[in-house]
């Protein structure tokens, strides 16, 4: 099915069905080379386009084929000098909280991955739990959205606006996730946290500039969604080894189950089996802890890999360069924003 | 120096490397990174010493060697989904496939190579999902893809997990070709390829 096929002589074989299956199906006696060998496919069937003498020859042919694709990148940013960050990436290991309940200032992360540690912050005095702003990484322009706490109505609105602005200027997005979720409670519901959070999700979902997501700490609940989690199809998604990902924390989920079970027992007028409840709670907590582990997540392709935080700048730069192989074009068309 | 080129202000750091918090984070993050290195070493070990030496004795290259050879001399290789299938029953870390982004003849490409030292490179559930993700990356970013295949085909005893969704791989290839994003394959040693759809 590929456009070009190279097969290695006396080594590569390809067929719909191998000799044993052919014998089972039709009774025909045959051998691997006559049925699907590289020479047969290169000289008789035409399944192979190039017959390589050996593996090294196949690799040489592969390089030759790519060379005659006449491939051009879809876009390239205006070339500019690349300054390394002013601060040592090594320090990211001391900045990133090993305990995801402990917050850390995402500006310290930005300062260690962007060119010259230079950052033009957007709306710095508004919705301060979401840092938005412009920077360059290895000369590529990026609009950065980085959590500095929980998402509130104002920070969500700010995020939605910033994503729209980056689409206006064809600027790729970099999400630095460290999010325990959206703020909950009566006050926040009355402020319309749902409709404001939905604005950010609308913007993330319909944005057409490339997005790269790095999970640097917590990735919980709808915060995972609003910050361009896997389901929102960022071009690349990498995680730091300290990160945790789940719908909510194990303790919270255990607590929620406890409240529900106590209410159900009270309604029925029966005693709560305390021991059973405690065991059930411990089990769910342990299960969530195991399933929110970065190794569990990466094993299941919830991300494109766990990276060493010190490599973040290089990994993002390679990803941005890859994204620029296609055209980088923002959109002006969005779903309905509920105001 | 480049103030004219980039007038953005410089961020001031307030990190103090002498605090207990900093030291504790550094220590714990380093410990998880050591675990990461260990897991990646397992992935690089493929099917283990026995199968790796048998493979080499046949004069064949390992997947990472094949990738290193096809890349430009000064190219990066950003390996992706290196730990797919890690600690998942019936899988080895890496899911019998090595994949990533590198530069070939000056072109950024998505490259995959079968891990033939694990069950003859047979495609398992996680490997299928990983290869699907690599195809998605190539398509979304409009990158040519190179597949270096040495695979026994489908992992037949586990066919129920891959047969139906697995058909998508062929659909993706031809649709990419239509979108003029060339997929190219170099078969180095595809042993019996079990395509369960076609027996005629």
Interface residues (C-beta under 8 A of the other chain):
Chain A: X1 X2 X3 X4 X5 X6 X7 X8 X11 X12 X13 X14 X15 X16 X17 X18 X19 X20 X21 X25 X32 X36 X38 X48 X52 X55 X56 X58 X59 X61 X62 X63 X64 X65 X66 X67 X69 X71 X73 X74 X80 X81 X83 X86 X87 X91 X93 X94 X95 X96 X97 X98 X102 X105 X107 X108 X110 X111 X115 X116 X117 X118 X119 X120 X134 X135 X136 X210 X233 X235 X236 X241 X242 X294 X295 X296 X298 X299 X300 X301 X304 X305 X306 X308 X309 X314 X315 X318 X319 X321 X322 X323 X325 X326 X327
Chain B: X1 X2 X5 X6 X7 X8 X9 X10 X11 X13 X14 X15 X17 X21 X22 X23 X24 X25 X26 X27 X28 X29 X30 X32 X33 X35 X36 X39 X60 X61 X66 X69 X70 X76 X78 X79 X80 X81 X82 X83 X84 X85 X86 X87 X88 X93 X101 X104 X105 X106 X107 X108 X109 X126 X129 X130 X133 X137 X140 X141 X142 X143 X144 X146 X147 X148 X170 X173 X174 X177 X182 X183 X184 X185 X186 X187 X188 X189 X190 X191 X192 X193 X194 X195 X198 X199 X200
